[in-house]
Amino acid sequence: MKIGIVCYPTFGGSGVLATELGLALSDKGYEVHFITYEQPVRLTQSFHPNIYFHEVKVPTYPLFDFPPYETALASAMVNVIVNQKLDILHLHYAIPHASAAYFARQILKKTGNDIPFITTLHGTDITLVGRDTTYAPVVTFSINESDAITAVSDSLKEETYKWFNIEKDIHVIPNFVDVKRFHQSDKNHFKQMLAPDGERILVHVSNFRSVKRVPDVIKIFDKVKKVIPSKLLMIGDGPERQMVEDMARTLGIYNDIRFLGKQEQISEILSIADLFILPSETESFGLSALEAMACNVPLISTNAGGLPEINIHGKTGFLSDVGDVDSMAENAIFILSDADRLHHFKKAAIAQARKFEKQHIIPQYEKLYCQVITDYNIAKNKCLTGPSCDKFATETHI
């Protein structure tokens, strides 16, 4: 099977999940074609013979204040589908990928080369950007035109039905983690360097946008540090980084915080962590939290969105209301103040993460691909007898 994947190539959850999915499918023998404006971050770490990258080039002209990326993307989709003979297109993040795919399919229908497409909803494309009246009609239309829709959590599925007039079923296929990559490794030398006196190490990973409530991380750490000797590692970058750095200086705790910026080898950093802090205003799933849990790190988070679906209150960590930094700090201190208790939470965190190992999740996507392709071909009268998925799988070398 030849699969096209369209995503944002950044450190964000949708791009990371899309890339990890492509890598996992490649390992199973599928041919995977990424279509985006630059090579996804996690594709740069090693060579994979079944993976291809197609760059979307967006020419700039004085006429355009904003180059028309959606049009360039649709053209790139048409080119790749025709020349690489793709079987299916998988779009991650509704805006603008789903609408561009619909545009591409209308072009391809003229030549009989049209293929089905699946749209996976990841979060802010529904809970934030998609709700904007500027985009809502197009988002609703393009999602409904998808041949299948998936969401990464039950919470996101419910939010989508609440805010959009979606006429189709939404399949919940959760995010997953590769435990071969994300696991605790021996990095004691690194830990000794950062916490030479045995301080507890707290970690936060995000894009430093307002929805992540990064200032709350600083406030929580300030409260924890007054009770337990601690260090804080801040991974990522974004518009609020300078503000929270200034905040840390004002509070007098800057020297106990390391702002590490964007990092590719996050698992090595998580290996030395004792606690992961995620006080987001909304979180469709919390992939960064799942990766931390796979590295043996319990979680202090809000109860927003899909976080309660992975963080089991009182077992893998604790959940608090958005903005309740006092509660989050108290829970952090409770976990960190007793070594045996911390060990118990760490074991529970990794056990929970293993429920989301990729071998449990990837087959769900494979099954959906097969069903969507089969149904689409039947609808186009290409399969007059309605072949089974097994027959289709054999014919397309799944």
N, C-alpha and C positions, 0 to 999 in steps of 0.2 A: 504494500500500500504506500502511496506517495501522499504525504500530508504537508500542507502549507500552514505555517503558524505566523500570525500577525500579532505583534505586541509592541509595547514600549520597551526599549532596550536598556532601561535604567535600573537602579538599585531597588526600585519600588517593588511591592509584593506581586503585582500583576506580571511585571517583566521577569522577575525571578521565577515565579511559578511556571510561566510559559516556557522559559529556557530550560528549567529542570525537567519539565514534561517532554520537551523535544529531545533532551539528552537521554532520558529513560526510554523513549520510543526508539531512538537510534540504536541503543544497546540491544533492543529486541529485534533488530533487523529491518525496521521501517526506514524509508527514505524521507527525511525531514527537511523542509525548505523554509527558512526564516525570511520574512519580508518585512523590513523596517528601515529606518533612516540611518542606523549605524549598528555595528555588531553588538549584540547583547552582551552585557558584562560577563556573565558566567560562561559564555562560549569561548572566551579568550584564554581559558586556563589549560586547555589541552586540545589535541586534534581528534576529530571524530569523522571517520570516512563516510558515514551515511548522512552527514549534516551539510547543508549548503546555505550560504547567506547571500541574499539578494538585496542590495542597497537601494532604497527609494531616494532618488535624486530629485531635489526640488529647486528648479532654476529660480533665480531672483531677477526681477525686472523692476525698473523705476515705477512702473504702473502700480505695483502691488505694495501696499504697506505691510501686508502679511502674506507671504507666499502660500499658494493654495495646496497645502500638503495633502488634503483629502483627494484632490483630483490626481495628483502625482501618485498617491498610493493606489488608487483604483487602476490607473494605467499600469503600474508595476504588477498588480495582481493579475491583470489580463495577460501580460507578457509571460509571467511565470507559469500560470495555469496552462496556457497554450503550449509553450515550448518545453515545459517539464512534464506535461501530461499528469497534472495532479488529480487525485481522486476526491479530496476534501480539503476545505479551508477551515482552520480553527482560529477564531478571533478572540483575543484577550483584551478586555476593556471595551465597552460599547462605543465610546467616543474616540476617534471618528471611524473606528475600524469596521463596525457593522454597517454603517451607511456607505462607506467606500466599497465594501463587499457587494452590497446590493447594486450599486452603480456598475461595478465590474460585471456582475452577472447579467445585467440587462444588455451590456455590450456583447457578452459571450453567447447569449441566447441567439443572436443573429447568425452565429456560425455553428451552433450546436455543440459548443465546447463548454457549456455552463456546468458547474458542479455545485454540490450542496455546501452550506457553511453553517458552522456552529458558533454561537457567541457565548463566551464565559464572562459572567459579571463578577467583578472583583471587589467593589466597594464604593469608592468615591464617584465612580461613573454613575452610580445610582443614588447614593446617599447625599452627595454634594453637588457635583457638576451637572449631573443629569436632571436634577430637579429644577435647575435654572430655566425659567421660561424661554430663554434664548435657545436652548437645546432640546427641551422636553418633547416637542412634537416629532422631531427627527429621531431622537432616541427611542421613543415608543414605537414608531413605524419600523425602524430598522431591526429592533429586537423581535418584533412580531413577524418580520419577514425572514428571520433566521429559521433554519430547518430544525434546529434544536437549541435550547437555551440551558445553560448550567449556571449555578451559583455556588460559591465556595462555602456557604454555611446556610443553615436553616433560617438564621436571622436575616441574612441578605435576601433570601427568597421572599420572606414575609414583607420586608421593606419594599422590594420591587413591586409586589402585588398591591401594596398600600398606595404607592405614589404614581404608578403607571397602569394604564389600561392594557395589561398583557393578556393576550387571548390564548396562550399556549401553556402547557405544563413546563415548569422549571425543574430540572433535575439537580439535586444537590450532590455535588461531588467535592468533597473537602480538599483543601490543600494537603500536601504530603511533604515528608522529609526523607532525605537520603541518609540513613543512619551510618552508612559507610563513610560519608563525608562529615556529617555532623555527629560527633561523639566526643566524649572527653578523652583528651590525650595528655601525655605527661609534659606539661609546660611549667614545671616548678621553678625553673631558672627564670622564666619570665615573671612568674608570680613573686619571686623573691626580689626582683628588681623593682616591681611596682609597689609591693607591700612588704618591705624589709622587716617590719616588726610584727608580722602576722595579722595585719589588718584584714577585715572582711572586704571583699571586692564586689561592688554593685555595678551593673552594666545597663545601659540604655542604647537601643539601636533605632534610628528613625531617619526620616527626611527633614527633620527640624521644621516642620510646618505647624501652623497653629492647631490643626486638628489633633496633633500628637501631644499637645499640652506639655511641651518640653520644660517650661518654667516649673511645673509641678515636680518634675524629676529633681531639680535643684532644691526645691523646698523640702521634699521628702528626705533627700540626702543630708541636708542641713540638720534636720531633726534626728535622723539616725546617728549621725556622727557625734552628736552631743552625748549619746549614751554608749555607743559602740565604736571603737576605733575603726575607721572605714576609709576606703578609696572608691572613687567613682570613675568609670570609663564611659565616655560619651562617643558613640560610633555613628558616623553619618555627617551630613551637612545640609544646609538649607537656609531659608530666609531668617530664621530666629536664632541662628547660632551666635552671632555677635551679641545679641541682646542677652542671652543666657550666660555667655562668658562674662559680660559686664555685671550681671546679677550675682554670679559667683564671687567676683572680686569685691562687690559691695558687702556681701555676707562674710567675707574673710575666709572662704573655703576654696578659693581657686587653686591653691597649691596642692589640694588633695583630689583634684579632678584632672583627668587627662582627656582633652578633646582630640580624638584620633582621626577625625575626618572619615571619608569613605574608605572602606576596607574590603578587600576581596576574600581574604582568609579569615573570615569571622569566626569559624569554628575554633581556631587556635586561641582567640581572645576569650571566647565563651568557656573554654576549657579551664580557665583560671577563676571564673566567676563563682560567686556564692549566691547571688540573687539578681534576677532580671526585673527591671522596673518598666512598666508600660501603662501610663496613666491616660491613655487616649480618650478623646471625646467620643469618637466612634471608631470601630475597628471591625471590618466585615468578617475577619477570621483571626488574624494575628500570626502571620507566618514567621515573623522574627521571633515571636514568643515560642512557637513550636520548635524552631531550630535551637533555641536556648535550652528548652526542656530536654531535647535529644542529647544535649551536651551536659546533662545532669544538673541543670540549674532551675530551681523553683521560681515561681512567678508571683510578683505583686502587680495587680492590674486593676483596671476599672471593670465594671460589669456591663460594659457597652458592647452592643452588636453581638458578634460571634464569639467573644472571649469566654463566656461561660461554657461554651461547647468544648473548649480545650482545657481551660484552667478550672480544676475542681476545687471549690472553696473548702479550705481547711485540710486539703490533702496534697495537691500539687502546688499550692500557694494560697493566696487570698484574693477575693474580689471586693471592691469598694465602689461607692457611688462616684461619678465623675466629679472631680474637684475636691474630694474629701482627702486632702493630703494628711490630715491628722490620723485618720483611720489607716491609710496606707503606710505611714511611718510606724505606727504602733504594730501593725502586722509584720512589717519588716524586722523590727526590733525583736518581736516574739520569735521569729524563725531564727534570726542570727545569734540570739543571746544564749543558745544552748546547742552544743556541738552534736549531741545525739538527736535532738529535734531537727536540726539542719540536715543531718544525714538521712533521716526519715523522709523529709520533704524532697530531698534530692532523688532518692530511690523511687518515690511516687511519681516525680516529674518525668523521669526517663521511661518508666513503665507506661505512662499515659502517652508519651510521644511515640512509642513503638506501635500504638494502635493506628497511627497515621503513617506508617512506613510505606514507601512508594509501591512495594509489591502488593499492598492491599488496595491501592487507589488506581494505579495505571490500568488494570484490567477493566475498570468501570468506563474509562475513556475509550478503550479498545472496543468494548461492546457497543458503546454509543456510536462510534464511528461506523462500525459495521452496519448497524441498524439504519442509520441515517442514509448511508450510501445506497443500501439496498432499497429502502423506501423511495429515495429520490429517483433511482433508475426505473423502478416500477412505474412511478408517476410519469416518467418520460417515455414509457412504453419501450424501454430498452430491454427489460426483463419481462417477457410476456407471461412466463410461468411463475413469476415471483419466487426467485431462488432463495434458499435459506442462507443465513449468515455463513454457515460452514462452507456451502458451495461458493459463495462470493469470496470468502477468505482464501479458498484454494486457488480460484481463478486470478486473484490479485496478489498472490504470494504473501499473504499475511503471515 
